[in-house]
Amino acid sequence: METRPLVGPDALPLYLRLADRIEEDLRAVNGADGARLPSERQLAERYDASRVTIRAALAELRERGLLVSLPARGWAIAAAPKPRGGTGTAGRVLGFTDLAQQRGLTMRSRVLSSGVRPATVREAELLNTVAGADLFEMFRLRYLNNMVIALEHNRLPLAVAPAMATTDFTVRSLYDVLREASPTQRPHYADYSVEARIATDDERAKLEITGPVPILAATQLTFNQEAAPIELTIQAYRGDRYTFRASITD
């Protein structure tokens, strides 16, 4: 399996780098929902960028669900959509590839199987579709620096991104395919739970586990920018190669 080099952050288009900077600044000041942003001219001066680039960056943040455009009045901070159930994490949801890039690690995937099948009643309930609707399903192993880290089971309504059915996910990111869909599907927040347990025989074999190594089993239901559920994923991480961290706020 060929390992492709990661693309560094400096290779991203200027407007995407600028969008990330603006997003970081907005989160740092913890602006209230509905708060107005400075004018595009003022933002262009602040970030030393053209108004065209500023406008593209703001449009990107609107796609992420962080901003809303106000006709003839500029831009404002969007009200964060609330999870349908549980205490999900708000903000930008990062996929495995995103996290690897963020940490400067080499990532690769080995697809064990993928295909389209009818959704079960339970899957349809979680993913807000109907039983029997086309569901894209994939099992794959995820590697960091050529060490197997996780066994992943992804399920998504095919309608959110029909290209999934013909995409080679050994070389493509699932979240990139979602972002490129029409209309775009931006993972925005997720309900996430994790538990430690003993690996099954199948998990031990696939994750190359020998000896008394537990796994961390995570279940994630991801919602898009419109607060619609788009992905149900179960991940089994090797407990000796993965640490779960979270920030808790009031």
Secondary structure by P-SEA (a helix, b strand, c coil): cbbbbbbccccccaaaaaaaaaaaaaaaaccccccccccaaaaaaaacccaaaaaaaaaaaaaacccccccccccccccccccccccccccccccaaaaaaaabbbbbbbbcbbbbbbbcaaaaaaaccccccbbbbbbbbbbccccccbbbbbbccccccccccccccccccaaaaaaacccbbbbcccbbbbbbbbbcaaaaaaaccccbbbbbbbbbbbbcccccccbbbbbbcccccbbbbbbbcc
